[in-house]
Amino acid sequence: MIIYLFWQNAKTDKLSEYDIWRSDTRIGITKTKDGDEDDKDNFYKNQLYTLEKEFCFAFFAEFDFSVEEKLESDFVTLGGERSLFRMEVKEIDSYPCLIQLQPRDKKSIKPVRIVLVSDCYVDSLQELTQRTCFHWSFITSFRHLKIVAGTSNYYSKPDKSSKYIFLKRGSVLYVEDSVLPEVQELFNKPALQEIGYNILSIDN
């Protein structure tokens, strides 16, 4: 099952995690059988995160029966905190998602999975994104100091390089088989691979 995060807004502004998640801090006291509430070990603090109102999770499923006849929208409890969620059930004719799911009586087209075994660098994250069906990834940034060979001024502040964005180890990409060679070429950096970067595991 693949779970999608939908944004119920027509804007296309770049978002940060703070635009998607809302933090909720809860402080309380755990009661004991003897009623002792003064023990410092009984105090706790929970940091919870919930989606902002414009966001929701969704998934697509196929059934052998009419969804509207046997399933209905309702409130459900999920998670360790038994939080209450509103579940909406809708019957649709097609899948409005990046990975097109095939009916079960037809051969399913399974995308190729690429797992990043190491941190990886590509020249253009936009080009990579355009060639993936779906990806779950994290990024980290990197800079280095620029030192001029033969300088005699050791008191000046060294310049920093441009920021390099790396995809973190453990990120997962799904691509169609037809564009797999193009994606592999984006990661083909012999100098980086020589020192342990840009190592991929491809699952056909």
C-alpha positions as CSV (number, residue, x, y, z in Angstrom):
1,M,0.0,0.0,0.0
2,I,1.2,3.5,-0.8
3,I,-0.1,6.4,1.3
4,Y,-0.2,9.8,-0.3
5,L,-0.2,13.3,1.3
6,F,-2.6,15.6,-0.5
7,W,-2.6,19.4,-0.3
8,Q,-6.1,20.9,-0.7
9,N,-4.8,24.2,-2.1
10,A,-4.2,25.4,-5.6
11,K,-1.0,27.3,-4.7
12,T,2.3,25.9,-5.8
13,D,4.6,27.7,-3.3
14,K,7.5,25.8,-1.9
15,L,6.6,24.4,1.5
16,S,8.7,23.6,4.5
17,E,7.8,20.9,7.1
18,Y,6.5,23.7,9.4
19,D,3.8,24.5,6.8
20,I,2.6,20.9,6.9
21,W,2.8,19.9,10.5
22,R,1.5,21.6,13.6
23,S,3.2,20.9,17.0
24,D,1.2,20.1,20.1
25,T,2.9,19.8,23.5
26,R,1.1,18.0,26.3
27,I,2.2,18.0,29.9
28,G,0.7,15.7,32.5
29,I,1.0,13.6,35.6
30,T,0.7,9.8,35.8
31,K,-1.3,8.7,38.8
32,T,-0.1,5.8,40.8
33,K,-2.1,3.3,42.8
34,D,-1.2,4.9,46.1
35,G,-2.2,8.3,44.7
36,D,1.3,9.8,44.9
37,E,1.5,12.6,42.3
38,D,4.5,14.4,43.7
39,D,7.1,12.0,42.5
40,K,9.1,13.7,39.7
41,D,9.1,10.4,37.7
42,N,5.3,10.8,37.3
43,F,5.5,13.9,35.3
44,Y,5.7,13.6,31.5
45,K,5.8,15.8,28.4
46,N,4.6,14.6,25.0
47,Q,5.5,16.3,21.7
48,L,2.8,15.4,19.2
49,Y,2.4,16.5,15.5
50,T,-0.7,16.9,13.5
51,L,-1.4,17.9,9.9
52,E,-2.5,21.5,9.2
53,K,-6.1,21.8,8.1
54,E,-5.2,22.0,4.3
55,F,-3.5,18.6,4.3
56,C,-4.7,15.0,4.6
57,F,-3.5,11.5,4.1
58,A,-5.2,9.2,1.5
59,F,-4.7,5.8,-0.1
60,F,-6.4,3.9,-2.9
61,A,-7.8,0.3,-2.7
62,E,-9.7,-2.1,-4.9
63,F,-12.7,-4.1,-3.7
64,D,-14.9,-6.8,-5.2
65,F,-18.0,-5.0,-4.0
66,S,-19.6,-1.6,-4.2
67,V,-17.8,0.7,-1.8
68,E,-20.9,3.0,-1.3
69,E,-23.0,0.0,-0.2
70,K,-20.7,-1.5,2.4
71,L,-18.4,1.3,3.5
72,E,-19.2,4.7,4.8
73,S,-17.4,7.8,6.1
74,D,-17.0,7.8,9.9
75,F,-14.6,8.7,12.7
76,V,-11.9,6.2,13.6
77,T,-9.2,6.0,16.2
78,L,-5.6,5.4,15.2
79,G,-2.1,5.4,16.7
80,G,-0.7,4.8,20.2
81,E,-2.5,7.8,21.5
82,R,-5.9,6.5,20.1
83,S,-6.4,9.9,18.3
84,L,-9.6,10.5,16.6
85,F,-9.6,10.9,12.8
86,R,-12.3,11.7,10.2
87,M,-12.3,9.0,7.5
88,E,-14.0,9.8,4.2
89,V,-14.7,7.0,1.8
90,K,-15.2,7.8,-1.9
91,E,-15.7,5.6,-4.9
92,I,-13.7,6.7,-8.0
93,D,-13.3,5.6,-11.6
94,S,-9.6,6.3,-11.9
95,Y,-6.5,6.8,-9.8
96,P,-5.3,10.5,-9.7
97,C,-1.8,9.6,-8.6
98,L,1.6,9.3,-10.1
99,I,1.9,5.5,-10.0
100,Q,-1.0,4.2,-12.2
101,L,-2.4,1.1,-10.6
102,Q,-3.7,-1.6,-13.0
103,P,-6.9,-3.6,-12.5
104,R,-6.2,-7.0,-10.9
105,D,-7.3,-9.0,-14.0
106,K,-4.5,-7.3,-16.0
107,K,-0.7,-7.5,-15.7
108,S,0.4,-4.9,-13.2
109,I,3.3,-2.5,-14.2
110,K,5.6,-2.5,-11.3
111,P,8.0,0.4,-11.1
112,V,11.7,-0.2,-10.4
113,R,12.8,0.5,-6.9
114,I,16.1,2.3,-6.2
115,V,17.4,2.4,-2.6
116,L,20.3,4.8,-1.9
117,V,22.9,2.8,0.0
118,S,25.0,6.0,0.6
119,D,24.5,9.7,0.5
120,C,24.1,10.7,-3.1
121,Y,24.6,13.8,-5.2
122,V,23.0,14.8,-8.5
123,D,23.5,18.0,-10.4
124,S,19.7,18.7,-10.6
125,L,17.2,17.4,-8.1
126,Q,14.5,18.8,-10.4
127,E,15.6,16.5,-13.3
128,L,15.6,13.6,-10.9
129,T,12.1,14.4,-9.6
130,Q,10.8,14.6,-13.1
131,R,11.9,11.1,-13.9
132,T,10.6,9.4,-10.7
133,C,7.1,8.1,-10.2
134,F,7.4,8.5,-6.5
135,H,10.2,9.0,-4.0
136,W,10.6,9.1,-0.2
137,S,13.7,10.9,0.5
138,F,15.6,13.3,2.8
139,I,18.3,15.8,2.0
140,T,21.4,17.1,3.7
141,S,23.5,20.1,2.7
142,F,27.3,20.4,2.4
143,R,29.8,23.2,2.0
144,H,33.6,23.3,2.0
145,L,36.2,26.0,2.5
146,K,37.9,27.4,-0.6
147,I,41.6,27.9,-0.1
148,V,43.8,29.6,-2.7
149,A,47.1,27.7,-3.2
150,G,50.2,29.8,-2.6
151,T,48.5,32.5,-0.5
152,S,50.5,34.4,2.0
153,N,47.5,36.1,3.7
154,Y,46.6,33.6,6.5
155,Y,44.5,36.1,8.4
156,S,41.7,36.6,5.9
157,K,38.5,34.8,6.3
158,P,38.3,31.8,3.9
159,D,35.5,31.8,1.3
160,K,32.9,29.1,1.4
161,S,31.8,27.0,-1.6
162,S,28.3,26.9,-2.9
163,K,25.9,24.7,-1.1
164,Y,25.7,21.1,-2.3
165,I,22.5,19.2,-1.7
166,F,22.8,15.4,-1.1
167,L,20.0,12.8,-0.9
168,K,20.5,11.0,2.4
169,R,21.3,7.3,2.6
170,G,18.1,5.2,2.9
171,S,16.1,7.3,0.5
172,V,13.9,5.3,-1.9
173,L,13.0,6.2,-5.5
174,Y,10.5,4.5,-7.8
175,V,11.0,4.9,-11.5
176,E,9.6,3.4,-14.7
177,D,11.9,0.8,-16.4
178,S,12.1,3.0,-19.5
179,V,13.8,5.9,-17.7
180,L,16.0,3.8,-15.5
181,P,19.1,4.3,-17.6
182,E,18.6,8.1,-17.5
183,V,18.2,8.0,-13.7
184,Q,21.4,5.9,-13.3
185,E,23.3,8.4,-15.4
186,L,22.2,11.2,-13.1
187,F,23.9,9.3,-10.2
188,N,26.9,8.3,-12.3
189,K,29.7,10.3,-10.6
190,P,32.9,8.2,-10.6
191,A,34.9,10.6,-8.4
192,L,32.2,10.5,-5.7
193,Q,31.7,6.7,-6.1
194,E,35.4,6.3,-5.5
195,I,35.1,7.7,-2.0
196,G,31.9,5.9,-1.1
197,Y,29.1,8.2,-2.3
198,N,26.4,7.7,-5.0
199,I,26.0,3.9,-4.3
200,L,22.7,2.5,-5.4
201,S,20.8,-0.7,-4.9
202,I,18.3,-1.4,-7.8
203,D,15.5,-3.9,-7.3
204,N,13.9,-5.0,-10.6
